[in-house]
């Protein structure tokens, strides 16, 4: 039952936001009493914490599976973006922004885990791209990986990028192309252009 509660709560939080969804909403969605939820979670904050960790683990596993496919490094970053956006339902309810605003402690813990995961993933991608001659061998991998994380995180700041002006999917598309054009070799730019042309047609 605990897992069922987490799965249902995760889906509701991602769809409607952490602030909007109540314990009653979650209980009604599952078809149980609110009292049953409280048998497993002391309060909504504990449930939010459990669901964010569950979502992080699920997405991390999916990213690992994509990386194991040994795709072209440029294609790999787009595949990861697509996978994450699918699991977060295009972030239409801006879940991470709401998490930061209403549950700052949980948000801080999640950010630490995301930083560790993303640095490792991006650094592997950069090293692979350099090795294949797609990314410039002069790039500072440590610096680029941290700039990448900071850039991706800032996209969720609605004061800077209000979702009334931009969709999250479009923002990430813009950012990925911006990131890749900054580090690609001539060979990499050709590969990037071909990938964008193929996937936009």
C-alpha positions in Angstrom: 0.0 0.0 0.0 2.9 2.4 0.8 4.2 2.0 -2.8 0.7 2.5 -4.2 0.3 5.7 -2.2 3.7 7.0 -3.5 2.9 6.2 -7.1 -0.5 7.9 -7.0 0.8 10.9 -5.1 3.7 11.3 -7.6 1.4 11.3 -10.5 -0.9 13.9 -8.9 2.0 16.1 -7.7 3.5 16.1 -11.2 0.2 16.8 -12.8 -1.2 19.5 -10.5 1.7 20.6 -8.4 2.9 20.0 -4.8 0.9 22.9 -3.4 -2.5 22.2 -5.0 -2.8 18.5 -4.2 -4.3 17.6 -0.8 -4.2 14.4 1.2 -7.9 14.1 0.4 -7.2 14.3 -3.3 -4.6 11.5 -3.0 -6.9 9.3 -0.9 -9.8 9.8 -3.3 -7.6 8.9 -6.3 -6.6 5.6 -4.7 -10.0 4.9 -3.2 -8.8 4.7 0.4 -9.4 6.8 3.5 -7.1 9.7 4.4 -6.5 7.8 7.7 -4.9 5.0 5.7 -2.3 7.4 4.2 -1.4 8.7 7.7 -0.6 5.1 8.7 2.3 5.3 6.3 3.1 9.0 6.3 3.0 11.2 9.3 2.1 14.3 7.3 2.0 15.7 3.7 5.7 16.8 4.0 6.8 13.2 4.7 4.8 12.1 1.7 6.3 14.8 -0.5 9.7 13.7 0.6 9.1 10.1 -0.3 7.6 10.9 -3.7 10.4 13.2 -4.7 13.0 10.5 -3.8 11.0 7.9 -5.7 10.8 10.2 -8.8 14.5 10.9 -8.5 15.4 7.2 -8.4 13.1 6.4 -11.3 14.5 9.1 -13.5 18.1 8.3 -12.5 17.6 4.6 -13.4 16.1 5.6 -16.8 19.1 7.9 -17.5 21.5 5.1 -16.6 19.7 2.8 -19.1 20.0 5.4 -21.9 23.7 5.9 -21.2 24.3 2.2 -21.3 23.0 2.2 -24.9 26.2 4.0 -26.0 24.4 6.3 -28.4 26.1 9.2 -30.2 26.7 11.7 -27.3 24.7 14.4 -29.0 21.7 12.1 -29.5 22.2 10.9 -25.9 21.5 14.3 -24.4 18.4 14.7 -26.4 17.2 11.2 -25.4 17.7 12.0 -21.8 15.8 15.3 -22.1 12.9 13.5 -23.8 12.8 10.8 -21.1 12.9 13.2 -18.3 10.2 15.4 -19.8 7.9 12.4 -20.4 8.3 11.4 -16.7 7.7 14.9 -15.5 4.8 15.4 -17.9 6.6 18.4 -19.5 6.7 20.0 -16.1 3.5 21.9 -16.9 2.7 22.3 -13.2 6.3 23.5 -12.6 6.8 20.9 -9.8 10.4 21.7 -9.0 9.6 25.4 -8.7 6.7 24.6 -6.3 8.9 22.2 -4.4 11.5 24.9 -3.9 8.9 27.5 -2.8 6.8 25.4 -0.4 9.2 22.6 0.7 12.7 24.2 0.6 14.4 21.6 2.8 13.3 18.8 0.6 14.2 20.8 -2.5 17.7 21.4 -1.1 18.2 17.7 -0.6 16.9 16.9 -4.0 19.2 19.5 -5.6 22.2 17.9 -4.0 21.3 14.5 -5.4 20.6 16.0 -8.8 23.9 17.8 -8.9 25.8 14.6 -8.0 23.9 12.6 -10.6 24.0 15.2 -13.4 27.7 16.0 -12.9 28.6 12.4 -13.4 26.3 11.9 -16.4 27.3 15.1 -18.1 31.0 14.5 -17.5 30.8 11.1 -19.0 28.9 12.5 -22.0 31.5 15.2 -22.5 34.4 12.8 -22.3 32.7 10.5 -24.8 32.1 13.5 -27.1 35.7 14.6 -27.0 36.9 11.1 -27.6 34.7 10.8 -30.7 35.8 14.2 -32.0 32.3 15.7 -31.6 33.2 18.1 -28.8 36.3 20.3 -28.7 39.2 18.8 -26.7 40.0 22.2 -25.2 36.8 22.3 -23.1 37.1 22.2 -19.3 34.8 19.2 -18.5 34.4 20.1 -14.8 33.4 23.7 -15.6 31.1 22.8 -18.5 29.3 20.1 -16.5 28.6 22.6 -13.7 27.5 25.4 -16.1 25.2 22.8 -17.7 23.6 21.9 -14.3 23.2 25.6 -13.4 21.6 26.4 -16.7 19.2 23.5 -16.6 18.2 24.4 -13.0 17.7 28.1 -13.9 15.1 27.1 -16.6 12.8 26.2 -13.7 12.9 29.7 -12.3 9.6 31.2 -13.3 10.7 34.7 -12.4 13.2 34.4 -15.2 11.4 32.0 -17.5 7.6 32.3 -16.9 5.7 29.4 -18.3 3.2 31.8 -19.8 6.0 32.9 -22.2 7.8 29.6 -22.7 7.0 25.9 -22.5 9.4 23.8 -20.5 10.0 21.6 -23.5 10.9 24.5 -25.7 13.2 26.0 -23.0 15.1 22.7 -22.7 15.4 22.4 -26.5 16.8 25.9 -26.7 19.2 25.3 -23.9 20.5 21.9 -25.3 21.2 23.5 -28.7 22.9 26.5 -27.0 25.0 24.1 -24.9 26.0 21.9 -27.8 26.9 24.7 -30.2 29.2 26.1 -27.6 31.3 22.9 -27.3 31.0 21.1 -30.7 33.7 20.7 -33.2 33.0 21.2 -36.9 32.2 17.5 -37.1 30.0 17.8 -34.0 28.1 20.8 -35.5 27.4 18.8 -38.6 26.1 15.9 -36.5 24.0 18.3 -34.4 22.5 20.0 -37.5 21.6 16.7 -39.1 20.0 15.5 -35.8 17.9 18.7 -35.4 16.8 18.7 -39.1 15.8 15.0 -38.9 13.9 15.4 -35.7 12.1 18.6 -36.7 11.0 17.3 -40.1 
